[in-house]
Amino acid sequence: MDMWWGTAIEAPDPSALAAFYSKLLDWPIGHEEPGTAIVAAPSTSR
């Protein structure tokens, strides 16, 4: 399994920020729980 780590941004409302970037980039929200949200980069073929 490949693991990709990217930029971490602190925000008062991580879910709202993830929703913004998800819509902006057209990427899905990969994980969300109170205080944490992750926008998942799309898979790429090699």
RODO-2510 file (C-alpha; in nm, 4 decimals, decimal comma):
residues 46
     n   res          X          Y          Z
     1     m     0,0000     0,0000     0,0000
     2     d     0,1357     0,3403    -0,0979
     3     m     0,1150     0,6170     0,1559
     4     w     0,1210     0,9817     0,0541
     5     w     0,1772     1,2562     0,3035
     6     g     0,1131     1,6154     0,2091
     7     t     0,0560     1,9519     0,3611
     8     a    -0,1116     1,9778     0,7004
     9     i    -0,3138     2,2910     0,7709
    10     e    -0,4537     2,3798     1,1122
    11     a    -0,7957     2,5405     1,1067
    12     p    -1,0693     2,6271     1,3549
    13     d    -1,3087     2,4134     1,1456
    14     p    -1,1141     2,1368     0,9662
    15     s    -1,4289     1,9894     0,8095
    16     a    -1,5221     2,3197     0,6450
    17     l    -1,1679     2,3670     0,5146
    18     a    -1,1604     2,0102     0,3806
    19     a    -1,4962     2,0651     0,2114
    20     f    -1,3603     2,3813     0,0471
    21     y    -1,0499     2,2072    -0,0892
    22     s    -1,2490     1,8979    -0,1845
    23     k    -1,4759     2,1112    -0,4009
    24     l    -1,1888     2,3259    -0,5346
    25     l    -0,9749     2,0278    -0,6379
    26     d    -1,2602     1,7863    -0,7118
    27     w    -1,0981     1,5385    -0,4709
    28     p    -1,2934     1,3315    -0,2180
    29     i    -1,2780     1,3735     0,1574
    30     g    -1,0956     1,0555     0,2552
    31     h    -1,1393     1,0700     0,6321
    32     e    -1,3269     1,2902     0,8738
    33     e    -1,3776     1,2881     1,2502
    34     p    -1,4130     1,5644     1,5094
    35     g    -1,1109     1,7934     1,4787
    36     t    -0,9625     1,6184     1,1731
    37     a    -1,0413     1,5968     0,8039
    38     i    -0,8316     1,4623     0,5159
    39     v    -0,8761     1,5410     0,1484
    40     a    -0,7675     1,2335    -0,0476
    41     a    -0,5593     1,2767    -0,3615
    42     p    -0,6926     1,0701    -0,6491
    43     s    -0,5118     0,7461    -0,7310
    44     t    -0,2720     0,7540    -1,0218
    45     s    -0,1789     0,4662    -1,2480
    46     r     0,1859     0,3755    -1,2917
***
